[in-house]
Amino acid sequence: MAERGLGRSAPNPSVGCIIVAGSRVVGRGWTAPGGRPHAEAVALAQAGEKSRGATVYVTLEPCAHQNGRGAACADLVGAARPARVVIACRDPDPRTNGAGIDRLRASGCVVDVGIGQGVAERALAGFLSRKRLRRPFITLKLATSMDGRIALSSGESRWITGSRSRAHAHGERARSGAILVGSGTMRADAPRLDVRLEGLEDRSPVRLLLGRGELPRGWQRLRAPTDVYELPVDSLLVEGGAGAAAAFLAEDLVDRLLLYRAPVIIGEGKASVGDIGLGGLDAAHKRWTLVDQRRLAPDVLEIYDRTR
Ligand SMILES: NC(=O)c1ccc[n+]([C@@H]2O[C@H](COP(=O)([O-])OP(=O)(O)OC[C@H]3O[C@@H](n4cnc5c(N)ncnc54)[C@H](OP(=O)(O)O)[C@@H]3O)[C@@H](O)[C@H]2O)c1
């Protein structure tokens, strides 16, 4: 549920909350567009009196800080008198960081922390990256042939992958705070980088160009990959091409790799990644872990996490 709010919950993280009374789900919520109301407030409003004695499951520690836009969730949840609160991740924000847990325990409920943490951290990756690394969570997307090409020698690259892969990639765009291409791709393809999924057209994120050249209206420029430390978004999708991919990889600024591979062989053509300054094979191993794999017929999608 937390993933439903991704790309729309700024300036707040997208959180999911479920309230269970006995064996029934009595309330569900995720962070609303614009960041308020919070997931807990939505779920509590649905559950009403049924939250008394119930179990509240939440992906992130309820906030302990008051805000002009609403009450602290730790107080809201405590006042609803659940018997138990299950929190997947502690909130590293210094205004909360354990204070939400303490306040819930003081209100009399049992609090369990860390259950389902791995899954919840995936939905909170952007928020956690910003807190821990001071930059957005960065995903590199590559659409390649079986032999790892992203274009013919002529530059033609539309389309290597099929419509299901492209629709999946548009879903990734919708959940991202910003999308980037290099100036070579801008010159070759003049991509729109919007979301063309029915009903999600309004989800199109901030568009960024890496490099020089004319900047289309509404786009912003990055002069170097390290400019991501200045970006006010939680997640960035790098859509290539080979030079941009190499630039982010060389700076070790890729956290997740989406590899869409089509059953075509291109042979001589454009390699998917340019020079990353690799000194030897030792440094190439153990950097990436396959975390998901699925068929998007006729293609295959593999998702890798940077092993840190
Ligand atoms: N199949 C796919 O998934 C896919 C996706 C995208 C693109 N493509 C294809 O890939 C080809 C384009 O790839 P490409 O490698 O030529 O171009 P590119 O990666 O789109 O852009 C390269 C440019 O990025 C800028 N850049 C690179 N590293 C930088 C750094 N460290 N700091 C600042 N700027 C940096 C430079 O711009 P300046 O020279 O302006 O400074 C460089 O010329 C096209 O044929 C396109 O169709 C395929």
The ligand as a Tripos MOL2 file, in Angstrom:
@<TRIPOS>MOLECULE
LIG
   48    52     1     0     0
SMALL
NO_CHARGES

@<TRIPOS>ATOM
      1 N1         17.7030    1.2670  -25.2020 N.am      1 LIG1
      2 C1         17.7740    2.1370  -24.2180 C.2       1 LIG1
      3 O1         17.4570    1.8520  -23.0650 O.2       1 LIG1
      4 C2         18.2330    3.5310  -24.5250 C.ar      1 LIG1
      5 C3         17.9620    4.5450  -23.5820 C.ar      1 LIG1
      6 C4         18.4580    5.8080  -23.8570 C.ar      1 LIG1
      7 C5         19.1730    6.0660  -25.0070 C.ar      1 LIG1
      8 N2         19.3900    5.0650  -25.9040 N.ar      1 LIG1
      9 C6         20.1900    5.3190  -27.1090 C.3       1 LIG1
     10 O2         21.5020    5.6500  -26.6770 O.3       1 LIG1
     11 C7         22.0850    6.5620  -27.6040 C.3       1 LIG1
     12 C8         22.5970    7.7760  -26.8460 C.3       1 LIG1
     13 O3         23.5950    7.3690  -25.9240 O.3       1 LIG1
     14 P1         24.9050    8.2420  -25.7230 P.3       1 LIG1
     15 O4         25.8200    7.4620  -24.8530 O.co2     1 LIG1
     16 O5         25.3770    8.6720  -27.0430 O.co2     1 LIG1
     17 O6         24.3680    9.5530  -25.0110 O.3       1 LIG1
     18 P2         23.8110    9.8970  -23.5640 P.3       1 LIG1
     19 O7         24.3060    8.9380  -22.5560 O.co2     1 LIG1
     20 O8         22.3330   10.0960  -23.6810 O.co2     1 LIG1
     21 O9         24.4640   11.3300  -23.3400 O.3       1 LIG1
     22 C9         25.8650   11.4610  -23.2670 C.3       1 LIG1
     23 C10        26.1480   12.8720  -22.7950 C.3       1 LIG1
     24 O10        25.8670   12.9780  -21.4130 O.3       1 LIG1
     25 C11        26.7250   13.9710  -20.8780 C.3       1 LIG1
     26 N3         27.5320   13.3720  -19.8390 N.ar      1 LIG1
     27 C12        28.0160   12.1210  -19.7770 C.ar      1 LIG1
     28 N4         28.7570   11.9630  -18.6680 N.ar      1 LIG1
     29 C13        28.7660   13.1480  -18.0330 C.ar      1 LIG1
     30 C14        29.3530   13.6140  -16.8280 C.ar      1 LIG1
     31 N5         30.0940   12.8200  -16.0390 N.pl3     1 LIG1
     32 N6         29.1300   14.8860  -16.4820 N.ar      1 LIG1
     33 C15        28.3780   15.6870  -17.2550 C.ar      1 LIG1
     34 N7         27.7910   15.3080  -18.4000 N.ar      1 LIG1
     35 C16        27.9940   14.0460  -18.7850 C.ar      1 LIG1
     36 C17        27.6290   14.4670  -21.9930 C.3       1 LIG1
     37 O11        26.9460   15.5830  -22.5410 O.3       1 LIG1
     38 P3         27.6920   16.8320  -23.2470 P.3       1 LIG1
     39 O12        28.5500   16.2140  -24.2970 O.co2     1 LIG1
     40 O13        26.5580   17.6210  -23.7960 O.co2     1 LIG1
     41 O14        28.4490   17.5420  -22.1940 O.co2     1 LIG1
     42 C18        27.5850   13.3000  -22.9390 C.3       1 LIG1
     43 O15        27.8900   13.6560  -24.2510 O.3       1 LIG1
     44 C19        20.9940    6.9260  -28.5950 C.3       1 LIG1
     45 O16        21.2050    6.1470  -29.7570 O.3       1 LIG1
     46 C20        19.7250    6.4960  -27.9050 C.3       1 LIG1
     47 O17        18.7270    6.1140  -28.8180 O.3       1 LIG1
     48 C21        18.9240    3.8140  -25.6990 C.ar      1 LIG1
@<TRIPOS>BOND
     1     1     2 1
     2     2     3 2
     3     2     4 1
     4     4     5 ar
     5     4    48 ar
     6     5     6 ar
     7     6     7 ar
     8     7     8 ar
     9     8     9 1
    10     8    48 ar
    11     9    10 1
    12     9    46 1
    13    10    11 1
    14    11    12 1
    15    11    44 1
    16    12    13 1
    17    13    14 1
    18    14    15 2
    19    14    16 1
    20    14    17 1
    21    17    18 1
    22    18    19 2
    23    18    20 1
    24    18    21 1
    25    21    22 1
    26    22    23 1
    27    23    24 1
    28    23    42 1
    29    24    25 1
    30    25    26 1
    31    25    36 1
    32    26    27 ar
    33    26    35 ar
    34    27    28 ar
    35    28    29 ar
    36    29    30 ar
    37    29    35 ar
    38    30    31 1
    39    30    32 ar
    40    32    33 ar
    41    33    34 ar
    42    34    35 ar
    43    36    37 1
    44    36    42 1
    45    37    38 1
    46    38    39 2
    47    38    40 1
    48    38    41 1
    49    42    43 1
    50    44    45 1
    51    44    46 1
    52    46    47 1
@<TRIPOS>SUBSTRUCTURE
     1 LIG1         1 GROUP 0 **** ****
